[in-house]
């Protein structure tokens, strides 16, 4: 069953979780003969020692249709990289680990930095960007998915549902976003999406009017999900943030480059839980504090690129509108939780909203104070124009790391 929005916003596929995973996989095996599929896994070394990733690898080992698995490994020294090679060796599919802190990839990163083309800060965005370059260089896939490595409730059906819309040769979708209910341990989760992103989008619509971009963002049921899939060639032309604004940045880029008729979202799980970020009230460099700041910056930058005039007075209006909208939503979330027998701490919810309100103002000040800021990593199209053989040399470096001496 699907929802088709009359105004051309993304198509929504829901209740796909009702179909047995074996049936989905049988279709995907057939699709893979015409449209090979891959998976990107951005990972910290610490996640190899966490509670989720071992089960994810065990589930992926049973997937019959993947041509390639690309693992981006951050914060790993030589011994840890060797441990990672052993950890992922039980994957039967062709797989490669990008040792992002290793000498070979660090040398290429330095070459890019000399031309002002490298990601400016470490993080998930940088990891995903390098993995995307490797996928383009390997040319093994025509459709690729990405998901996080901290999903505690992972099963291989999530991947099958995520890839299905872009893998089916009879569909014309270029990009698919995963969504799911954020309920776990009898609690309503997903605070940044519920308390920051949704009310901010709706506040921006009230301040600037129903812009197509804002209507588009508001059509996603969980815009901050770390799970999405796309045709591999989409990776060549998108510019993504290197910070916590990655998910909003990707949605913004596919909206800029593709018709909304070729974008969709799909229900991938009945239950979803992962590592929860702390609020980090007193630490603006971490947790939901940093995440909310980066997301607000990403949205303001996007509006500016659309020609929306934004001034210092505008941010005070946005702040006030956001705050009232968020408080109204807390009331609705509380009622929803009560009806479904879930717990929700209204005091901590309102504390989070107060933090996000302050961060919206701070993001606005940062936006105005840094007009020359270059927050997006250059597209691989541009990198290829500047260094013609960079992707080929990166491919060779990854091969040497995975098969040779390190």
VENSUL-V342987 format. One record per residue. PHI is phi in whole degrees, -180 to 180 (999 if undefined). NEAR is the number of other C-alpha atoms within 12 Angstrom. D_FIRST is the distance of its C-alpha to the first C-alpha in Angstrom with 1 decimal. Layout:
phi: (PHI:PHI)
near: (NEAR:NEAR)
d_first: (D_FIRST:D_FIRST)
//
This chain:
phi: (999:-142:-103:-112:-74:-69:-91:83:-72:-54:-70:-116:-104:-128:63:-68:-68:-79:-88:-58:-62:-63:-70:-61:-66:-62:-63:-66:-61:-66:-61:-65:-70:-104:-137:-58:-123:-137:-142:-106:-122:-77:-140:-91:-59:-59:-73:-66:-100:-88:-83:-105:-67:-61:-67:-59:-64:-61:-67:-64:-62:-95:-78:-93:-115:-79:-90:-159:-123:-115:-108:-92:-110:-109:57:-134:-87:-61:-63:-69:-64:-63:-65:-66:-59:-68:-59:-89:-66:-79:-73:-77:-76:-58:-142:-137:-108:-89:-83:-66:-98:-76:-64:-68:-72:-65:-64:-66:-62:-63:-65:-66:-61:-62:-103:61:-115:-85:-55:-85:-149:-70:148:-62:-60:-62:-59:-64:-63:-66:-61:-62:-61:-67:-58:-66:-71:-74:55:-88:-130:-115:-140:-138:-111:-139:-148:-76:-109:-119:-80:-74:-106:-69:-142:-67:-63:-59:-67:-61:-68:-68:-83:-52:-64:-92:-91:-68:-63:-87:-97:-115:-76:-96:-147:-137:-107:-86:-141:-173:-74:-100:-125:-156:52:63:-128:-90:-104:72:-64:-66:-66:-71:-98:-119:-68:-61:-66:-68:-59:-71:-67:-64:-66:-70:-78:-105:93:-77:-64:-54:-63:-70:-61:-61:-59:-70:-80:-80:-77:-147:-64:-95:-62:-90:-115:-154:-138:-162:-66:-60:-70:-62:-63:-69:-111:-95:-113:-120:-72:-93:-106:-69:-82:-53:-64:-65:-62:-64:-60:-65:-69:-69:-67:-70:-94:-138:-64:-64:-69:-108:-119:-150:-135:-141:-75:-109:-159:-79:-136:-146:-146:-149:-64:-93:-77:-70:-66:56:-53:-100:-129:-69:-94:-144:60:-67:-60:-66:-60:-65:-64:-65:-65:-61:-60:-61:-71:-66:-62:-64:-60:-63:-68:-89:87:-78:-75:-125:-122:-61:-67:-61:-69:-67:-68:-59:-59:-65:-67:-59:-60:-66:-64:-65:-64:-64:-68:-58:-60:-67:-64:-64:-64:-61:-62:-62:-62:-101:68:-105:-97:-150:-91:-64:-63:-69:-63:-71:-62:-63:-62:-63:-65:-64:-61:-63:-71:-63:-65:-65:-63:-64:-64:-64:-61:-74:-82:-126:-66:-97:-62:-114:-79:-100:-74:-58:-69:-68:-57:-68:-59:-63:-72:-85:-131:-62:-108:-61:-63:-65:-70:-66:-58:-64:-62:-65:-60:-65:-64:-85:-119:-109:-84:-126)
near: (14:16:21:19:19:11:14:21:27:37:34:33:30:28:21:29:29:19:22:17:26:20:18:31:29:21:27:35:25:21:30:30:21:19:32:33:44:47:48:46:45:40:40:33:34:23:31:31:18:19:20:26:34:28:27:35:34:20:24:37:24:23:32:32:38:39:35:36:40:45:46:46:42:35:26:26:20:23:16:25:34:25:21:37:29:18:24:34:24:20:30:21:24:27:37:40:49:48:45:40:32:30:23:26:36:22:20:31:33:19:21:27:18:15:18:18:31:37:36:27:21:24:29:35:37:38:42:43:47:49:45:47:40:44:46:35:30:28:26:28:36:34:47:47:48:44:42:38:37:32:32:22:30:31:32:33:34:42:47:51:43:48:51:50:44:42:42:33:24:13:21:23:34:38:45:48:48:45:39:36:25:31:25:23:16:16:23:32:30:35:40:40:36:37:40:46:45:39:36:44:42:34:37:39:27:23:25:28:16:17:21:25:37:35:27:33:42:30:31:38:31:33:38:36:40:37:43:45:46:44:41:37:29:36:39:32:27:35:41:40:41:33:35:37:41:39:39:45:36:47:47:40:34:38:33:24:22:26:23:35:26:28:43:46:46:43:42:45:33:26:25:33:30:28:21:19:20:20:27:20:24:14:15:22:19:20:24:33:35:31:40:46:36:39:42:45:40:39:41:42:33:33:29:20:17:19:13:21:18:27:18:20:16:24:34:25:25:35:36:27:26:36:37:25:30:38:31:24:29:31:22:18:28:25:19:18:23:18:12:15:15:20:22:29:21:25:14:17:30:28:24:34:40:27:34:42:38:29:36:44:32:28:33:35:24:24:31:23:14:14:16:11:16:22:34:34:38:33:30:36:24:23:31:23:16:20:20:15:17:30:34:21:24:37:32:23:31:39:26:21:27:30:17:12:15:22)
d_first: (0.0:3.8:7.2:9.9:13.3:15.9:18.6:17.4:16.6:14.4:10.8:8.7:6.3:6.1:6.7:7.7:11.0:10.5:11.3:15.1:16.6:18.9:16.3:15.0:18.7:19.6:17.4:18.8:22.3:21.9:20.6:23.6:26.1:25.2:23.9:25.8:24.2:26.0:25.9:28.0:29.2:31.4:33.7:36.9:39.4:39.3:35.7:37.1:39.1:36.3:34.2:30.9:31.6:33.2:30.1:28.0:30.4:30.4:26.6:26.8:29.6:27.3:24.8:25.7:24.3:25.9:28.9:30.1:30.1:32.0:33.3:34.9:37.7:39.3:42.4:43.8:47.4:48.6:48.7:45.2:43.9:45.5:43.9:40.5:41.2:41.9:38.9:36.4:38.4:36.4:33.4:33.7:32.0:34.1:34.3:36.5:37.5:38.5:41.5:41.4:44.7:46.5:49.4:47.8:44.7:46.9:49.2:46.5:45.3:48.9:49.1:46.0:47.4:50.6:48.7:46.7:43.5:42.7:40.3:42.6:41.6:40.3:36.8:33.3:33.1:36.2:35.0:31.6:33.6:36.0:33.3:31.6:35.0:35.5:32.1:33.2:36.7:35.6:33.3:31.8:28.1:25.9:23.0:23.7:22.1:24.0:23.9:26.7:29.1:29.3:26.0:27.4:24.2:23.3:21.9:21.2:17.5:17.3:18.8:16.7:13.4:15.4:16.8:14.1:13.1:16.8:18.1:16.3:19.1:16.9:15.1:17.4:16.4:19.7:18.6:15.9:16.5:15.6:15.1:15.6:17.4:21.1:22.6:25.3:28.6:27.8:27.8:25.6:26.0:25.1:28.1:28.4:24.9:25.1:28.8:29.6:26.9:24.8:27.9:29.7:27.0:27.2:31.0:31.2:29.2:31.8:34.7:33.8:31.4:27.7:28.2:25.3:25.6:25.3:22.4:20.7:21.7:20.6:17.0:16.7:15.8:18.5:20.7:23.2:21.3:23.4:20.6:19.6:19.7:21.0:22.9:26.3:28.1:26.5:28.8:31.8:31.5:30.3:32.8:31.8:33.7:35.6:35.2:32.6:31.0:29.4:25.7:26.3:28.4:25.9:23.3:26.2:27.3:24.1:23.8:27.4:27.1:23.8:21.9:19.0:16.9:17.5:16.5:13.2:12.4:10.6:10.7:13.5:15.3:15.6:19.3:21.1:24.8:27.3:30.9:31.3:33.5:36.4:36.8:40.2:41.6:45.0:43.9:42.4:42.1:39.6:36.6:34.4:37.5:37.5:33.7:33.4:36.4:35.0:31.6:33.5:35.7:32.9:31.3:34.7:35.6:32.4:33.2:36.8:35.7:33.8:37.2:36.7:40.2:40.4:43.7:45.1:44.9:41.2:40.4:42.2:40.0:36.8:38.1:38.8:35.5:33.6:35.6:35.1:31.3:31.1:33.2:31.0:27.9:29.9:30.4:26.7:26.1:29.0:27.7:24.3:26.2:28.4:25.7:24.2:27.6:27.6:30.6:31.0:34.4:34.8:38.1:36.8:33.7:36.2:38.5:35.7:35.0:38.8:38.8:35.9:37.7:40.8:38.9:37.4:41.1:42.2:39.5:40.6:44.3:43.5:41.7:44.7:47.3:45.9:45.3:46.1:43.7:41.6:38.6:36.5:37.2:37.9:35.4:36.2:36.9:39.8:41.0:41.2:43.2:45.6:46.0:45.2:45.3:43.8:40.6:42.7:45.1:42.4:40.9:44.5:45.0:41.9:43.0:46.5:45.2:43.0:45.5:48.9:51.2:50.2)
//
